[in-house]
Amino acid sequence: MPKFPGLSGSDIIKALQKLGFHVIRQSGSHIVLKRNGIGCVVPNHKEVKIGTVNGLLRQAGISAKEFESALYS
C-alpha cells in the first residue's frame, strides 16, 4: 500500500470529492462524506496519520491507487 506522508484533512477531502464523494455534515473537526450510500469520516487535522488514511480508504471502499490518482491530479 502506498504511503501518503503529510496529508492534511483538507487534502483528503479534495481527493475524495474528485472521486464523487459529497460532504454531508461536520461535527467538530470530523467531516462526513458519502457516495452511493457509502460513507466515511475524515478528521480535518493539519496532518492525518497513515493508519487513519488507510482505514479511511477501507471505509470509503476505494483503492489506494484510485486515491493516489485523485490526490495528485
CHARMM internal coordinates of N, CA and C (Angstrom, degrees):
IC EDIT
DIST 1 N 1 CA 1.4541
DIST 1 CA 1 C 1.5286
ANGL 1 N 1 CA 1 C 108.57
DIST 1 C 2 N 1.3399
ANGL 1 CA 1 C 2 N 117.64
DIHE 1 N 1 CA 1 C 2 N 132.70
DIST 2 N 2 CA 1.4604
ANGL 1 C 2 N 2 CA 119.73
DIHE 1 CA 1 C 2 N 2 CA -179.49
DIST 2 CA 2 C 1.5191
ANGL 2 N 2 CA 2 C 112.14
DIHE 1 C 2 N 2 CA 2 C -65.40
DIST 2 C 3 N 1.3050
ANGL 2 CA 2 C 3 N 115.40
DIHE 2 N 2 CA 2 C 3 N 151.41
DIST 3 N 3 CA 1.4579
ANGL 2 C 3 N 3 CA 120.03
DIHE 2 CA 2 C 3 N 3 CA 176.18
DIST 3 CA 3 C 1.5177
ANGL 3 N 3 CA 3 C 108.61
DIHE 2 C 3 N 3 CA 3 C -94.38
DIST 3 C 4 N 1.3114
ANGL 3 CA 3 C 4 N 115.02
DIHE 3 N 3 CA 3 C 4 N 143.47
DIST 4 N 4 CA 1.4593
ANGL 3 C 4 N 4 CA 121.24
DIHE 3 CA 3 C 4 N 4 CA 179.85
DIST 4 CA 4 C 1.5230
ANGL 4 N 4 CA 4 C 108.42
DIHE 3 C 4 N 4 CA 4 C -123.32
DIST 4 C 5 N 1.3326
ANGL 4 CA 4 C 5 N 117.37
DIHE 4 N 4 CA 4 C 5 N 78.13
DIST 5 N 5 CA 1.4614
ANGL 4 C 5 N 5 CA 119.37
DIHE 4 CA 4 C 5 N 5 CA -175.90
DIST 5 CA 5 C 1.5253
ANGL 5 N 5 CA 5 C 112.69
DIHE 4 C 5 N 5 CA 5 C -73.46
DIST 5 C 6 N 1.3024
ANGL 5 CA 5 C 6 N 115.28
DIHE 5 N 5 CA 5 C 6 N 142.74
DIST 6 N 6 CA 1.4532
ANGL 5 C 6 N 6 CA 121.33
DIHE 5 CA 5 C 6 N 6 CA 172.10
DIST 6 CA 6 C 1.5130
ANGL 6 N 6 CA 6 C 115.85
DIHE 5 C 6 N 6 CA 6 C 68.34
DIST 6 C 7 N 1.3245
ANGL 6 CA 6 C 7 N 118.52
DIHE 6 N 6 CA 6 C 7 N 27.92
DIST 7 N 7 CA 1.4624
ANGL 6 C 7 N 7 CA 120.07
DIHE 6 CA 6 C 7 N 7 CA 178.91
DIST 7 CA 7 C 1.5191
ANGL 7 N 7 CA 7 C 110.13
DIHE 6 C 7 N 7 CA 7 C -82.04
DIST 7 C 8 N 1.3128
ANGL 7 CA 7 C 8 N 115.68
DIHE 7 N 7 CA 7 C 8 N 136.64
DIST 8 N 8 CA 1.4627
ANGL 7 C 8 N 8 CA 119.52
DIHE 7 CA 7 C 8 N 8 CA 174.41
DIST 8 CA 8 C 1.5251
ANGL 8 N 8 CA 8 C 108.67
DIHE 7 C 8 N 8 CA 8 C -96.16
DIST 8 C 9 N 1.3145
ANGL 8 CA 8 C 9 N 115.38
DIHE 8 N 8 CA 8 C 9 N 165.61
DIST 9 N 9 CA 1.4593
ANGL 8 C 9 N 9 CA 120.27
DIHE 8 CA 8 C 9 N 9 CA 177.92
DIST 9 CA 9 C 1.5135
ANGL 9 N 9 CA 9 C 111.89
DIHE 8 C 9 N 9 CA 9 C -59.72
DIST 9 C 10 N 1.3212
ANGL 9 CA 9 C 10 N 117.32
DIHE 9 N 9 CA 9 C 10 N -38.73
DIST 10 N 10 CA 1.4716
ANGL 9 C 10 N 10 CA 120.00
DIHE 9 CA 9 C 10 N 10 CA -179.02
DIST 10 CA 10 C 1.5313
ANGL 10 N 10 CA 10 C 111.28
DIHE 9 C 10 N 10 CA 10 C -68.40
DIST 10 C 11 N 1.3486
ANGL 10 CA 10 C 11 N 117.72
DIHE 10 N 10 CA 10 C 11 N -33.99
DIST 11 N 11 CA 1.4734
ANGL 10 C 11 N 11 CA 120.94
DIHE 10 CA 10 C 11 N 11 CA 175.31
DIST 11 CA 11 C 1.5260
ANGL 11 N 11 CA 11 C 110.19
DIHE 10 C 11 N 11 CA 11 C -62.34
DIST 11 C 12 N 1.3170
ANGL 11 CA 11 C 12 N 116.14
DIHE 11 N 11 CA 11 C 12 N -44.31
DIST 12 N 12 CA 1.4661
ANGL 11 C 12 N 12 CA 121.51
DIHE 11 CA 11 C 12 N 12 CA -179.32
DIST 12 CA 12 C 1.5199
ANGL 12 N 12 CA 12 C 110.56
DIHE 11 C 12 N 12 CA 12 C -64.18
DIST 12 C 13 N 1.3243
ANGL 12 CA 12 C 13 N 116.70
DIHE 12 N 12 CA 12 C 13 N -43.10
DIST 13 N 13 CA 1.4650
ANGL 12 C 13 N 13 CA 121.15
DIHE 12 CA 12 C 13 N 13 CA -179.23
DIST 13 CA 13 C 1.5221
ANGL 13 N 13 CA 13 C 110.75
DIHE 12 C 13 N 13 CA 13 C -63.52
DIST 13 C 14 N 1.3275
ANGL 13 CA 13 C 14 N 117.73
DIHE 13 N 13 CA 13 C 14 N -42.64
DIST 14 N 14 CA 1.4712
ANGL 13 C 14 N 14 CA 121.12
DIHE 13 CA 13 C 14 N 14 CA 178.63
DIST 14 CA 14 C 1.5222
ANGL 14 N 14 CA 14 C 111.20
DIHE 13 C 14 N 14 CA 14 C -61.07
DIST 14 C 15 N 1.3419
ANGL 14 CA 14 C 15 N 116.62
DIHE 14 N 14 CA 14 C 15 N -42.83
DIST 15 N 15 CA 1.4676
ANGL 14 C 15 N 15 CA 120.49
DIHE 14 CA 14 C 15 N 15 CA 179.83
DIST 15 CA 15 C 1.5228
ANGL 15 N 15 CA 15 C 110.53
DIHE 14 C 15 N 15 CA 15 C -65.72
DIST 15 C 16 N 1.3340
ANGL 15 CA 15 C 16 N 117.49
DIHE 15 N 15 CA 15 C 16 N -41.73
DIST 16 N 16 CA 1.4611
ANGL 15 C 16 N 16 CA 120.48
DIHE 15 CA 15 C 16 N 16 CA 179.59
DIST 16 CA 16 C 1.5273
ANGL 16 N 16 CA 16 C 111.26
DIHE 15 C 16 N 16 CA 16 C -66.47
DIST 16 C 17 N 1.3181
ANGL 16 CA 16 C 17 N 117.05
DIHE 16 N 16 CA 16 C 17 N -35.18
DIST 17 N 17 CA 1.4630
ANGL 16 C 17 N 17 CA 119.97
DIHE 16 CA 16 C 17 N 17 CA 177.22
DIST 17 CA 17 C 1.5194
ANGL 17 N 17 CA 17 C 110.93
DIHE 16 C 17 N 17 CA 17 C -66.02
DIST 17 C 18 N 1.3259
ANGL 17 CA 17 C 18 N 117.85
DIHE 17 N 17 CA 17 C 18 N -34.56
DIST 18 N 18 CA 1.4660
ANGL 17 C 18 N 18 CA 120.87
DIHE 17 CA 17 C 18 N 18 CA 175.54
DIST 18 CA 18 C 1.5227
ANGL 18 N 18 CA 18 C 110.97
DIHE 17 C 18 N 18 CA 18 C -64.48
DIST 18 C 19 N 1.3423
ANGL 18 CA 18 C 19 N 116.26
DIHE 18 N 18 CA 18 C 19 N -27.02
DIST 19 N 19 CA 1.4666
ANGL 18 C 19 N 19 CA 121.64
DIHE 18 CA 18 C 19 N 19 CA 179.76
DIST 19 CA 19 C 1.5356
ANGL 19 N 19 CA 19 C 112.18
DIHE 18 C 19 N 19 CA 19 C -89.20
DIST 19 C 20 N 1.3286
ANGL 19 CA 19 C 20 N 117.66
DIHE 19 N 19 CA 19 C 20 N 4.93
DIST 20 N 20 CA 1.4550
ANGL 19 C 20 N 20 CA 120.46
DIHE 19 CA 19 C 20 N 20 CA 174.69
DIST 20 CA 20 C 1.5182
ANGL 20 N 20 CA 20 C 115.71
DIHE 19 C 20 N 20 CA 20 C 102.52
DIST 20 C 21 N 1.3199
ANGL 20 CA 20 C 21 N 118.65
DIHE 20 N 20 CA 20 C 21 N 4.26
DIST 21 N 21 CA 1.4585
ANGL 20 C 21 N 21 CA 121.18
DIHE 20 CA 20 C 21 N 21 CA 177.43
DIST 21 CA 21 C 1.5258
ANGL 21 N 21 CA 21 C 109.87
DIHE 20 C 21 N 21 CA 21 C -80.00
DIST 21 C 22 N 1.3318
ANGL 21 CA 21 C 22 N 116.03
DIHE 21 N 21 CA 21 C 22 N 148.85
DIST 22 N 22 CA 1.4611
ANGL 21 C 22 N 22 CA 122.12
DIHE 21 CA 21 C 22 N 22 CA 178.71
DIST 22 CA 22 C 1.5193
ANGL 22 N 22 CA 22 C 109.04
DIHE 21 C 22 N 22 CA 22 C -125.37
DIST 22 C 23 N 1.3323
ANGL 22 CA 22 C 23 N 115.98
DIHE 22 N 22 CA 22 C 23 N 142.28
DIST 23 N 23 CA 1.4600
ANGL 22 C 23 N 23 CA 120.67
DIHE 22 CA 22 C 23 N 23 CA 178.04
DIST 23 CA 23 C 1.5243
ANGL 23 N 23 CA 23 C 108.40
DIHE 22 C 23 N 23 CA 23 C -71.24
DIST 23 C 24 N 1.3311
ANGL 23 CA 23 C 24 N 115.47
DIHE 23 N 23 CA 23 C 24 N 125.93
DIST 24 N 24 CA 1.4583
ANGL 23 C 24 N 24 CA 121.52
DIHE 23 CA 23 C 24 N 24 CA 179.94
DIST 24 CA 24 C 1.5227
ANGL 24 N 24 CA 24 C 110.40
DIHE 23 C 24 N 24 CA 24 C -96.55
DIST 24 C 25 N 1.3320
ANGL 24 CA 24 C 25 N 115.76
DIHE 24 N 24 CA 24 C 25 N -50.21
DIST 25 N 25 CA 1.4665
ANGL 24 C 25 N 25 CA 119.93
DIHE 24 CA 24 C 25 N 25 CA -179.83
DIST 25 CA 25 C 1.5200
ANGL 25 N 25 CA 25 C 109.82
DIHE 24 C 25 N 25 CA 25 C -160.68
DIST 25 C 26 N 1.3303
ANGL 25 CA 25 C 26 N 114.66
DIHE 25 N 25 CA 25 C 26 N 170.50
DIST 26 N 26 CA 1.4537
ANGL 25 C 26 N 26 CA 121.30
DIHE 25 CA 25 C 26 N 26 CA 177.46
DIST 26 CA 26 C 1.5159
ANGL 26 N 26 CA 26 C 108.29
DIHE 25 C 26 N 26 CA 26 C -134.49
DIST 26 C 27 N 1.3193
ANGL 26 CA 26 C 27 N 115.73
DIHE 26 N 26 CA 26 C 27 N 135.47
DIST 27 N 27 CA 1.4510
ANGL 26 C 27 N 27 CA 121.64
DIHE 26 CA 26 C 27 N 27 CA 176.17
DIST 27 CA 27 C 1.5233
ANGL 27 N 27 CA 27 C 107.02
DIHE 26 C 27 N 27 CA 27 C -127.93
DIST 27 C 28 N 1.3032
ANGL 27 CA 27 C 28 N 116.87
DIHE 27 N 27 CA 27 C 28 N 103.39
DIST 28 N 28 CA 1.4580
ANGL 27 C 28 N 28 CA 120.94
DIHE 27 CA 27 C 28 N 28 CA -175.35
DIST 28 CA 28 C 1.5076
ANGL 28 N 28 CA 28 C 110.07
DIHE 27 C 28 N 28 CA 28 C 66.68
DIST 28 C 29 N 1.3334
ANGL 28 CA 28 C 29 N 116.77
DIHE 28 N 28 CA 28 C 29 N -124.46
DIST 29 N 29 CA 1.4604
ANGL 28 C 29 N 29 CA 119.99
DIHE 28 CA 28 C 29 N 29 CA -179.11
DIST 29 CA 29 C 1.5293
ANGL 29 N 29 CA 29 C 112.16
DIHE 28 C 29 N 29 CA 29 C -98.54
DIST 29 C 30 N 1.3284
ANGL 29 CA 29 C 30 N 117.71
DIHE 29 N 29 CA 29 C 30 N 12.80
DIST 30 N 30 CA 1.4601
ANGL 29 C 30 N 30 CA 121.02
DIHE 29 CA 29 C 30 N 30 CA 179.86
DIST 30 CA 30 C 1.5273
ANGL 30 N 30 CA 30 C 110.32
DIHE 29 C 30 N 30 CA 30 C -111.57
DIST 30 C 31 N 1.3278
ANGL 30 CA 30 C 31 N 115.46
DIHE 30 N 30 CA 30 C 31 N 129.31
DIST 31 N 31 CA 1.4540
ANGL 30 C 31 N 31 CA 121.91
DIHE 30 CA 30 C 31 N 31 CA -175.97
DIST 31 CA 31 C 1.5243
ANGL 31 N 31 CA 31 C 108.73
DIHE 30 C 31 N 31 CA 31 C -113.03
DIST 31 C 32 N 1.3319
ANGL 31 CA 31 C 32 N 116.30
DIHE 31 N 31 CA 31 C 32 N 130.56
DIST 32 N 32 CA 1.4560
ANGL 31 C 32 N 32 CA 122.20
DIHE 31 CA 31 C 32 N 32 CA -179.18
DIST 32 CA 32 C 1.5197
ANGL 32 N 32 CA 32 C 108.71
DIHE 31 C 32 N 32 CA 32 C -99.22
DIST 32 C 33 N 1.3401
ANGL 32 CA 32 C 33 N 116.27
DIHE 32 N 32 CA 32 C 33 N 126.86
DIST 33 N 33 CA 1.4584
ANGL 32 C 33 N 33 CA 122.63
DIHE 32 CA 32 C 33 N 33 CA 177.78
DIST 33 CA 33 C 1.5145
ANGL 33 N 33 CA 33 C 108.73
DIHE 32 C 33 N 33 CA 33 C -119.22
DIST 33 C 34 N 1.3371
ANGL 33 CA 33 C 34 N 116.58
DIHE 33 N 33 CA 33 C 34 N 153.55
DIST 34 N 34 CA 1.4602
ANGL 33 C 34 N 34 CA 121.22
DIHE 33 CA 33 C 34 N 34 CA -179.51
DIST 34 CA 34 C 1.5158
ANGL 34 N 34 CA 34 C 110.83
DIHE 33 C 34 N 34 CA 34 C -142.54
DIST 34 C 35 N 1.3536
ANGL 34 CA 34 C 35 N 114.78
DIHE 34 N 34 CA 34 C 35 N 148.13
DIST 35 N 35 CA 1.4539
ANGL 34 C 35 N 35 CA 122.47
DIHE 34 CA 34 C 35 N 35 CA 173.87
DIST 35 CA 35 C 1.5265
ANGL 35 N 35 CA 35 C 107.07
DIHE 34 C 35 N 35 CA 35 C -148.52
DIST 35 C 36 N 1.3225
ANGL 35 CA 35 C 36 N 116.76
DIHE 35 N 35 CA 35 C 36 N 121.99
DIST 36 N 36 CA 1.4669
ANGL 35 C 36 N 36 CA 122.04
DIHE 35 CA 35 C 36 N 36 CA 177.79
DIST 36 CA 36 C 1.5250
ANGL 36 N 36 CA 36 C 113.20
DIHE 35 C 36 N 36 CA 36 C 50.63
DIST 36 C 37 N 1.3210
ANGL 36 CA 36 C 37 N 116.62
DIHE 36 N 36 CA 36 C 37 N 42.79
DIST 37 N 37 CA 1.4554
ANGL 36 C 37 N 37 CA 120.71
DIHE 36 CA 36 C 37 N 37 CA 177.84
DIST 37 CA 37 C 1.5104
ANGL 37 N 37 CA 37 C 115.35
DIHE 36 C 37 N 37 CA 37 C 81.50
DIST 37 C 38 N 1.3289
ANGL 37 CA 37 C 38 N 118.10
DIHE 37 N 37 CA 37 C 38 N -4.28
DIST 38 N 38 CA 1.4626
ANGL 37 C 38 N 38 CA 122.22
DIHE 37 CA 37 C 38 N 38 CA 178.22
DIST 38 CA 38 C 1.5165
ANGL 38 N 38 CA 38 C 108.10
DIHE 37 C 38 N 38 CA 38 C -102.77
DIST 38 C 39 N 1.3143
ANGL 38 CA 38 C 39 N 115.92
DIHE 38 N 38 CA 38 C 39 N 126.83
DIST 39 N 39 CA 1.4505
ANGL 38 C 39 N 39 CA 119.95
DIHE 38 CA 38 C 39 N 39 CA -177.16
DIST 39 CA 39 C 1.5125
ANGL 39 N 39 CA 39 C 112.67
DIHE 38 C 39 N 39 CA 39 C -116.88
DIST 39 C 40 N 1.3178
ANGL 39 CA 39 C 40 N 114.88
DIHE 39 N 39 CA 39 C 40 N 163.91
DIST 40 N 40 CA 1.4584
ANGL 39 C 40 N 40 CA 121.39
DIHE 39 CA 39 C 40 N 40 CA 174.58
DIST 40 CA 40 C 1.5204
ANGL 40 N 40 CA 40 C 108.66
DIHE 39 C 40 N 40 CA 40 C -151.57
DIST 40 C 41 N 1.3119
ANGL 40 CA 40 C 41 N 115.24
DIHE 40 N 40 CA 40 C 41 N 155.94
DIST 41 N 41 CA 1.4639
ANGL 40 C 41 N 41 CA 121.63
DIHE 40 CA 40 C 41 N 41 CA -178.42
DIST 41 CA 41 C 1.5205
ANGL 41 N 41 CA 41 C 108.27
DIHE 40 C 41 N 41 CA 41 C -115.13
DIST 41 C 42 N 1.3251
ANGL 41 CA 41 C 42 N 116.22
DIHE 41 N 41 CA 41 C 42 N 124.98
DIST 42 N 42 CA 1.4660
ANGL 41 C 42 N 42 CA 121.75
DIHE 41 CA 41 C 42 N 42 CA -178.33
DIST 42 CA 42 C 1.5239
ANGL 42 N 42 CA 42 C 109.06
DIHE 41 C 42 N 42 CA 42 C -112.65
DIST 42 C 43 N 1.3404
ANGL 42 CA 42 C 43 N 117.71
DIHE 42 N 42 CA 42 C 43 N 123.39
DIST 43 N 43 CA 1.4659
ANGL 42 C 43 N 43 CA 119.24
DIHE 42 CA 42 C 43 N 43 CA 174.52
DIST 43 CA 43 C 1.5304
ANGL 43 N 43 CA 43 C 109.14
DIHE 42 C 43 N 43 CA 43 C -75.14
DIST 43 C 44 N 1.3042
ANGL 43 CA 43 C 44 N 117.13
DIHE 43 N 43 CA 43 C 44 N 126.09
DIST 44 N 44 CA 1.4688
ANGL 43 C 44 N 44 CA 121.29
DIHE 43 CA 43 C 44 N 44 CA -178.43
DIST 44 CA 44 C 1.5262
ANGL 44 N 44 CA 44 C 109.16
DIHE 43 C 44 N 44 CA 44 C -88.29
DIST 44 C 45 N 1.3415
ANGL 44 CA 44 C 45 N 115.13
DIHE 44 N 44 CA 44 C 45 N 71.98
DIST 45 N 45 CA 1.4590
ANGL 44 C 45 N 45 CA 121.80
DIHE 44 CA 44 C 45 N 45 CA -178.85
DIST 45 CA 45 C 1.5245
ANGL 45 N 45 CA 45 C 109.41
DIHE 44 C 45 N 45 CA 45 C -111.52
DIST 45 C 46 N 1.3384
ANGL 45 CA 45 C 46 N 115.88
DIHE 45 N 45 CA 45 C 46 N 166.19
DIST 46 N 46 CA 1.4696
ANGL 45 C 46 N 46 CA 120.33
DIHE 45 CA 45 C 46 N 46 CA 178.72
DIST 46 CA 46 C 1.5160
ANGL 46 N 46 CA 46 C 111.11
DIHE 45 C 46 N 46 CA 46 C -62.12
DIST 46 C 47 N 1.3290
ANGL 46 CA 46 C 47 N 116.80
DIHE 46 N 46 CA 46 C 47 N -41.66
DIST 47 N 47 CA 1.4577
ANGL 46 C 47 N 47 CA 121.06
DIHE 46 CA 46 C 47 N 47 CA 178.75
DIST 47 CA 47 C 1.5266
ANGL 47 N 47 CA 47 C 108.32
DIHE 46 C 47 N 47 CA 47 C -139.04
DIST 47 C 48 N 1.3273
ANGL 47 CA 47 C 48 N 114.92
DIHE 47 N 47 CA 47 C 48 N 127.52
DIST 48 N 48 CA 1.4671
ANGL 47 C 48 N 48 CA 121.71
DIHE 47 CA 47 C 48 N 48 CA -179.77
DIST 48 CA 48 C 1.5269
ANGL 48 N 48 CA 48 C 107.71
DIHE 47 C 48 N 48 CA 48 C -103.59
DIST 48 C 49 N 1.3287
ANGL 48 CA 48 C 49 N 116.34
DIHE 48 N 48 CA 48 C 49 N 132.34
DIST 49 N 49 CA 1.4627
ANGL 48 C 49 N 49 CA 121.00
DIHE 48 CA 48 C 49 N 49 CA -177.86
DIST 49 CA 49 C 1.5240
ANGL 49 N 49 CA 49 C 111.30
DIHE 48 C 49 N 49 CA 49 C -66.76
DIST 49 C 50 N 1.3343
ANGL 49 CA 49 C 50 N 115.01
DIHE 49 N 49 CA 49 C 50 N 153.58
DIST 50 N 50 CA 1.4611
ANGL 49 C 50 N 50 CA 122.16
DIHE 49 CA 49 C 50 N 50 CA -176.70
DIST 50 CA 50 C 1.5268
ANGL 50 N 50 CA 50 C 111.89
DIHE 49 C 50 N 50 CA 50 C -59.26
DIST 50 C 51 N 1.3199
ANGL 50 CA 50 C 51 N 117.26
DIHE 50 N 50 CA 50 C 51 N -43.24
DIST 51 N 51 CA 1.4609
ANGL 50 C 51 N 51 CA 120.69
DIHE 50 CA 50 C 51 N 51 CA 179.59
DIST 51 CA 51 C 1.5138
ANGL 51 N 51 CA 51 C 111.99
DIHE 50 C 51 N 51 CA 51 C -61.89
DIST 51 C 52 N 1.3137
ANGL 51 CA 51 C 52 N 116.45
DIHE 51 N 51 CA 51 C 52 N -36.29
DIST 52 N 52 CA 1.4650
ANGL 51 C 52 N 52 CA 121.41
DIHE 51 CA 51 C 52 N 52 CA 177.59
DIST 52 CA 52 C 1.5213
ANGL 52 N 52 CA 52 C 110.26
DIHE 51 C 52 N 52 CA 52 C -67.34
DIST 52 C 53 N 1.3225
ANGL 52 CA 52 C 53 N 117.13
DIHE 52 N 52 CA 52 C 53 N -41.22
DIST 53 N 53 CA 1.4684
ANGL 52 C 53 N 53 CA 121.41
DIHE 52 CA 52 C 53 N 53 CA 178.57
DIST 53 CA 53 C 1.5259
ANGL 53 N 53 CA 53 C 109.92
DIHE 52 C 53 N 53 CA 53 C -63.40
DIST 53 C 54 N 1.3307
ANGL 53 CA 53 C 54 N 117.22
DIHE 53 N 53 CA 53 C 54 N -44.50
DIST 54 N 54 CA 1.4628
ANGL 53 C 54 N 54 CA 120.60
DIHE 53 CA 53 C 54 N 54 CA 179.61
DIST 54 CA 54 C 1.5242
ANGL 54 N 54 CA 54 C 111.48
DIHE 53 C 54 N 54 CA 54 C -63.51
DIST 54 C 55 N 1.3231
ANGL 54 CA 54 C 55 N 117.54
DIHE 54 N 54 CA 54 C 55 N -40.89
DIST 55 N 55 CA 1.4612
ANGL 54 C 55 N 55 CA 121.26
DIHE 54 CA 54 C 55 N 55 CA 176.85
DIST 55 CA 55 C 1.5157
ANGL 55 N 55 CA 55 C 111.58
DIHE 54 C 55 N 55 CA 55 C -65.04
DIST 55 C 56 N 1.3000
ANGL 55 CA 55 C 56 N 115.66
DIHE 55 N 55 CA 55 C 56 N -38.19
DIST 56 N 56 CA 1.4602
ANGL 55 C 56 N 56 CA 121.79
DIHE 55 CA 55 C 56 N 56 CA 178.35
DIST 56 CA 56 C 1.5299
ANGL 56 N 56 CA 56 C 111.32
DIHE 55 C 56 N 56 CA 56 C -63.38
DIST 56 C 57 N 1.3320
ANGL 56 CA 56 C 57 N 116.44
DIHE 56 N 56 CA 56 C 57 N -40.90
DIST 57 N 57 CA 1.4622
ANGL 56 C 57 N 57 CA 120.59
DIHE 56 CA 56 C 57 N 57 CA 178.86
DIST 57 CA 57 C 1.5337
ANGL 57 N 57 CA 57 C 110.98
DIHE 56 C 57 N 57 CA 57 C -66.44
DIST 57 C 58 N 1.3419
ANGL 57 CA 57 C 58 N 116.84
DIHE 57 N 57 CA 57 C 58 N -39.92
DIST 58 N 58 CA 1.4699
ANGL 57 C 58 N 58 CA 120.00
DIHE 57 CA 57 C 58 N 58 CA 175.47
DIST 58 CA 58 C 1.5248
ANGL 58 N 58 CA 58 C 110.47
DIHE 57 C 58 N 58 CA 58 C -62.80
DIST 58 C 59 N 1.3297
ANGL 58 CA 58 C 59 N 116.57
DIHE 58 N 58 CA 58 C 59 N -43.16
DIST 59 N 59 CA 1.4572
ANGL 58 C 59 N 59 CA 122.20
DIHE 58 CA 58 C 59 N 59 CA 179.98
DIST 59 CA 59 C 1.5269
ANGL 59 N 59 CA 59 C 110.70
DIHE 58 C 59 N 59 CA 59 C -62.37
DIST 59 C 60 N 1.3207
ANGL 59 CA 59 C 60 N 116.68
DIHE 59 N 59 CA 59 C 60 N -38.08
DIST 60 N 60 CA 1.4650
ANGL 59 C 60 N 60 CA 121.72
DIHE 59 CA 59 C 60 N 60 CA -178.28
DIST 60 CA 60 C 1.5225
ANGL 60 N 60 CA 60 C 112.34
DIHE 59 C 60 N 60 CA 60 C -80.27
DIST 60 C 61 N 1.3294
ANGL 60 CA 60 C 61 N 116.98
DIHE 60 N 60 CA 60 C 61 N -17.40
DIST 61 N 61 CA 1.4556
ANGL 60 C 61 N 61 CA 120.67
DIHE 60 CA 60 C 61 N 61 CA 179.82
DIST 61 CA 61 C 1.5144
ANGL 61 N 61 CA 61 C 113.49
DIHE 60 C 61 N 61 CA 61 C 74.91
DIST 61 C 62 N 1.3346
ANGL 61 CA 61 C 62 N 116.86
DIHE 61 N 61 CA 61 C 62 N 32.34
DIST 62 N 62 CA 1.4594
ANGL 61 C 62 N 62 CA 120.32
DIHE 61 CA 61 C 62 N 62 CA 177.59
DIST 62 CA 62 C 1.5332
ANGL 62 N 62 CA 62 C 109.21
DIHE 61 C 62 N 62 CA 62 C -121.19
DIST 62 C 63 N 1.3149
ANGL 62 CA 62 C 63 N 115.36
DIHE 62 N 62 CA 62 C 63 N 153.48
DIST 63 N 63 CA 1.4604
ANGL 62 C 63 N 63 CA 119.48
DIHE 62 CA 62 C 63 N 63 CA -179.23
DIST 63 CA 63 C 1.5259
ANGL 63 N 63 CA 63 C 109.99
DIHE 62 C 63 N 63 CA 63 C -83.73
DIST 63 C 64 N 1.3307
ANGL 63 CA 63 C 64 N 114.35
DIHE 63 N 63 CA 63 C 64 N 161.92
DIST 64 N 64 CA 1.4596
ANGL 63 C 64 N 64 CA 119.79
DIHE 63 CA 63 C 64 N 64 CA 178.36
DIST 64 CA 64 C 1.5250
ANGL 64 N 64 CA 64 C 110.94
DIHE 63 C 64 N 64 CA 64 C -65.09
DIST 64 C 65 N 1.3349
ANGL 64 CA 64 C 65 N 117.16
DIHE 64 N 64 CA 64 C 65 N -33.72
DIST 65 N 65 CA 1.4711
ANGL 64 C 65 N 65 CA 120.98
DIHE 64 CA 64 C 65 N 65 CA 178.38
DIST 65 CA 65 C 1.5278
ANGL 65 N 65 CA 65 C 110.65
DIHE 64 C 65 N 65 CA 65 C -65.10
DIST 65 C 66 N 1.3273
ANGL 65 CA 65 C 66 N 117.17
DIHE 65 N 65 CA 65 C 66 N -44.57
DIST 66 N 66 CA 1.4803
ANGL 65 C 66 N 66 CA 121.30
DIHE 65 CA 65 C 66 N 66 CA 177.83
DIST 66 CA 66 C 1.5169
ANGL 66 N 66 CA 66 C 109.61
DIHE 65 C 66 N 66 CA 66 C -59.03
DIST 66 C 67 N 1.3290
ANGL 66 CA 66 C 67 N 115.40
DIHE 66 N 66 CA 66 C 67 N -46.88
DIST 67 N 67 CA 1.4628
ANGL 66 C 67 N 67 CA 120.63
DIHE 66 CA 66 C 67 N 67 CA -178.27
DIST 67 CA 67 C 1.5229
ANGL 67 N 67 CA 67 C 110.72
DIHE 66 C 67 N 67 CA 67 C -63.36
DIST 67 C 68 N 1.3235
ANGL 67 CA 67 C 68 N 116.18
DIHE 67 N 67 CA 67 C 68 N -43.19
DIST 68 N 68 CA 1.4616
ANGL 67 C 68 N 68 CA 121.38
DIHE 67 CA 67 C 68 N 68 CA -178.93
DIST 68 CA 68 C 1.5378
ANGL 68 N 68 CA 68 C 110.85
DIHE 67 C 68 N 68 CA 68 C -62.11
DIST 68 C 69 N 1.3324
ANGL 68 CA 68 C 69 N 116.63
DIHE 68 N 68 CA 68 C 69 N -42.26
DIST 69 N 69 CA 1.4629
ANGL 68 C 69 N 69 CA 118.95
DIHE 68 CA 68 C 69 N 69 CA 179.88
DIST 69 CA 69 C 1.5276
ANGL 69 N 69 CA 69 C 111.73
DIHE 68 C 69 N 69 CA 69 C -67.47
DIST 69 C 70 N 1.3263
ANGL 69 CA 69 C 70 N 117.56
DIHE 69 N 69 CA 69 C 70 N -36.58
DIST 70 N 70 CA 1.4677
ANGL 69 C 70 N 70 CA 120.49
DIHE 69 CA 69 C 70 N 70 CA 177.19
DIST 70 CA 70 C 1.5231
ANGL 70 N 70 CA 70 C 110.87
DIHE 69 C 70 N 70 CA 70 C -72.14
DIST 70 C 71 N 1.3060
ANGL 70 CA 70 C 71 N 116.93
DIHE 70 N 70 CA 70 C 71 N -33.46
DIST 71 N 71 CA 1.4612
ANGL 70 C 71 N 71 CA 121.67
DIHE 70 CA 70 C 71 N 71 CA -177.79
DIST 71 CA 71 C 1.5243
ANGL 71 N 71 CA 71 C 111.60
DIHE 70 C 71 N 71 CA 71 C -68.52
DIST 71 C 72 N 1.3292
ANGL 71 CA 71 C 72 N 116.43
DIHE 71 N 71 CA 71 C 72 N -41.66
DIST 72 N 72 CA 1.4481
ANGL 71 C 72 N 72 CA 120.31
DIHE 71 CA 71 C 72 N 72 CA -174.45
DIST 72 CA 72 C 1.5233
ANGL 72 N 72 CA 72 C 114.00
DIHE 71 C 72 N 72 CA 72 C -103.22
DIST 72 C 73 N 1.3241
ANGL 72 CA 72 C 73 N 117.66
DIHE 72 N 72 CA 72 C 73 N 15.81
DIST 73 N 73 CA 1.4730
ANGL 72 C 73 N 73 CA 119.82
DIHE 72 CA 72 C 73 N 73 CA 177.96
DIST 73 CA 73 C 1.5141
ANGL 73 N 73 CA 73 C 111.03
DIHE 72 C 73 N 73 CA 73 C -99.79
END
COOR INIT
IC SEED 1 N 1 CA 1 C
IC BUILD
